[in-house]
Amino acid sequence: MNENRRLPAVDRVLQQLPDLIEAHGRQLVTGCVRAELAAAREGLKHGLVLPEEPELLAAIDRRAAASARANLRPVFNLTGTVLHTNLGRALLAEEAIAQMVEAARSPCALEYDLGSGGRGDRDDLVSGLLAELVGGGSPDIAATVVNNNAAAVLLTLNALAQGREAVVSRGELVEIGGAFRIPDVMRRAQVRLVEIGTTNRTHDKDYAEAIGPKTALLMKVHTSNYAVTGFTKAVDEKKIAEIAHAAGLPFVVDLGSGTLADFAALGLPAEPTPQQALAAGADLVTFSGDKLLGGPQAGLIVGRKELIAKIKKNPLKRALRVGKTTLAALEATLRLYRDPDRLVERLPTLRLLTRPAAAIAALAERVQPAVQAALGGLATVNVEPCSSQIGSGALPVERLPSAALVCRPNAKKPGKTLSTVEAAFRGLPVPVIGYIRDDAYHLDLRCLEDRDEARFVAQLQQLKF
Ligand SMILES: *Cc1c(COP(=O)(O)O)cnc(C)c1O
């Protein structure tokens, strides 16, 4: 009790913190002072001595800084997975960021027709661009945008097949990370899933025989995060479209990733495009905005005008629609695809995916000494070849040759050192996220662009083990 009296009053402490109050506001700092004094009081009960004043003020300072820091923090993604769902997937192009900021800052013609002065439709901001880029400029192609591709699939199924049946091959009943499973989405959309074929083989006749009076559509789902290999057979889109159209039914393709770029021409593993799906006869395609497209989180539904019109009338569309900043970023991203010559340089996703292994290795050699110096005798740091993944369920078996800084603990039992090193990198002001494999901590530098080099190296001296 006597010791308690020696704790300073809150107001007295606050008087000594004018700069902190200026930086964070009186309310936040007062809360931090109270919390630190309470911690000191609690410590006393457990036999600890009261902190000296400078120690107390430093603790308040740290608490205020931690409390004021944003929860959504930038990190260095050195996981080797370019489109990392847990790290926010695609990085936006500067053009997209600029248009997003502008839309955020000022009123904008989101649903306002500047030509007539009447009400507009937010989908019109991108529908024409998508018809041009995906539908080859066909006037019969339209598009609508929702919150993500999971929403696009849910909405499409509910709008076109509620109370009826959708036919899907057993080889395509995919589960995407985060509990998106085709059978569950069907149920939520109030659609009865009719599974056909087997896990490894599905034939033309499986589709034809599944069609009955209750069939609403045929659907193909891109097996984006796994590959069925060996004794396999799938029916191509052209054939499924023929079977669907012969029965007067629409054919829907969920592409998942759906890049608009020609991956083979970029030296990347080939990836089916929504252009190809529509050209093969699909009536609708759905794909993500923030996977290979390289834009904001969104779900795009592109295809036949009358089907899009039907989807837009569904009440779920209103519940799943996107806001102005998303549309701003999406529009700007799509515009970049009109200039394929400069696309790779402007769109971070493609720039990172096409980055040559030699350039990554050269960067690794440059930063190796700084990382080795920061780790001291704890671990030995080498530059080694590694392979990056595309991520987000795109091209699951393909790997991109890359280079990593590989930190091997010098201790006999590496486990503890590895978790210490991993936690230390994660604890930096801009947390560095790597991965542990084969008793070594790896930093795949594919996603550390040359322009980030100085920022990456500068904070290494703050590593605390
Ligand atoms: C990724 C993916 C989805 C879900 O897309 P989100 O944009 O993450 O909601 C749906 N279907 C397939 C085939 C996918 O690959």
The ligand as a MOL file (V3000), in Angstrom:
LIG
                    3D

  0  0  0     0  0            999 V3000
M  V30 BEGIN CTAB
M  V30 COUNTS 15 15 0 0 0
M  V30 BEGIN ATOM
M  V30 1 C -10.5380 -18.7080 -56.5790 0
M  V30 2 C -11.7050 -19.3970 -57.1390 0
M  V30 3 C -13.0020 -19.0740 -56.7280 0
M  V30 4 C -13.2600 -18.0600 -55.6620 0
M  V30 5 O -12.8630 -16.7930 -56.0800 0
M  V30 6 P -12.6870 -15.5900 -55.0040 0
M  V30 7 O -12.4650 -14.4010 -55.8530 0
M  V30 8 O -11.5720 -15.9730 -54.1210 0
M  V30 9 O -13.9860 -15.5120 -54.2640 0
M  V30 10 C -14.0560 -19.7550 -57.3100 0
M  V30 11 N -13.8510 -20.6830 -58.2460 0
M  V30 12 C -12.6140 -21.0300 -58.6710 0
M  V30 13 C -12.4740 -22.0870 -59.7040 0
M  V30 14 C -11.5030 -20.3870 -58.1420 0
M  V30 15 O -10.2730 -20.7170 -58.5370 0
M  V30 END ATOM
M  V30 BEGIN BOND
M  V30 1 1 1 2
M  V30 2 1 2 3
M  V30 3 2 2 14
M  V30 4 1 3 4
M  V30 5 2 3 10
M  V30 6 1 4 5
M  V30 7 1 5 6
M  V30 8 2 6 7
M  V30 9 1 6 8
M  V30 10 1 6 9
M  V30 11 1 10 11
M  V30 12 2 11 12
M  V30 13 1 12 13
M  V30 14 1 12 14
M  V30 15 1 14 15
M  V30 END BOND
M  V30 END CTAB
M  END
